[in-house]
């Protein structure tokens, strides 16, 4: 058989999008790292980098095969041995053809799709870590990440992202239920958000929760991280068209405008509720909008995307307070932003889908009735229950065997120093250096500095 000619434009867009999504994990590390206290910043960032390293390897070994191999029955999981170690996929004879836009066809190497889907798996695992900040053993987190990816994410990715083609049979949500999840509202955000809730329940509350101040230690890092996430998300969403075409263009615009609308909505909610719009609110609103538009970006119009974002910003700003009413310690609001935002974004397809958009379906508000809405609801609920139950089981098993939570005295001292023997900010050496520089500048200034120290001591 003559191999199909590779579309270099489409291939370049997929590889570029893969790099953009890969950048999102370091961006998430900065976003989460700035939100914790100074004594936890390195551990928080290491949880994201650890996931990046581990899931990269597992994806190549068997993860891609479980997600995109031929279905083993019922649309539940792909054949883990079919592409074991990515065997047979390196040849350029192995091409994939997608028709995301009826007027444009893109053909690209199979390995480009492997790369693109790998970075989705990585960031989904990393997202969970925000719910258990300040108190999880890094070694147990790494074991959990490998198990959770294998028994939760890889099968769910098969359900949602693996479409049947020719003799290949894919997952049940994509092909039987026909729920629309363009870039991962269910597989990524609902999945990670509810897993974060389960782990927060398993590990319990932080020492001093609701009593001691646990404010973000570096909002500059948070803003930088949010900016990198917004930048990378264009690869996340528009790249999911897996073609450089009209669908990718519409999705790009919808992603931009929904995110802006959500940030504005969150800030207005803060202003009304608290009297002040904050930088943390702006950054959180950005992420809430990105989460919500992820499943619906191919099915709504730009006006629909604005509505998705406006609702997401206000809804998630209110939802982050649920942890205080229900008593679970979701450290960095993974539940309030990713679970709630992912649920709204997934259901919004059933309400706001417009047949003029690339997905070509109408939701309830455009005369489509309840048909798409019930499909969205069933898909969201199935992923939510599956992930929550299995995460509880995995979390409790590891907690009882390896121990998932650090000792109370280690938590109070700081998880950076006890888990990694490092600190994010070496303030002691900085103070000594400043004193040395001051002392060396002039005898008089050194004397003034000495006298000042005596005054402070007194």
Secondary structure, DSSP 8 states (H G I E B T S, - for coil): -------HHHHHHHHHHHHHHHHHHHHHHHHHHHHS-GGGHHHHHHHHHHHHHHHHHHIIIIIHHHHHS-B-STTS-B-TTTTGGGTT-SSTT-EEEEEEETTEEEEEEHHHHHHHHHHHHHHHHHHHGGGGTTTB-HHHHHHHHHHHIIIIIHHHHHHHH---BTTB---HIIIII----SS-IIIIIIHHHHHHHHHHHHH---TTTTTS----S-HHHHHHHHHHHHHHHHHHHHGGG-SSSHHHHHHHHHHHHHHHHHHHHHHHHHHHHHS---HHHHHHHHHHHHHHHHHHTTTS-HHHHHHHHHHHHHHHHHHTTHHHHHT---TT-HIIIIIHHHHHHHHHHHHH--TTSTT----GGGT-TTHHHHHHHHHHHHHHHHHHHHHHHHHHHHHHHT-SB--HHHHHH-HHHHHHS--S--HHHHHHHHHHHHHHH-HHHHHHHHHHHHHHH-
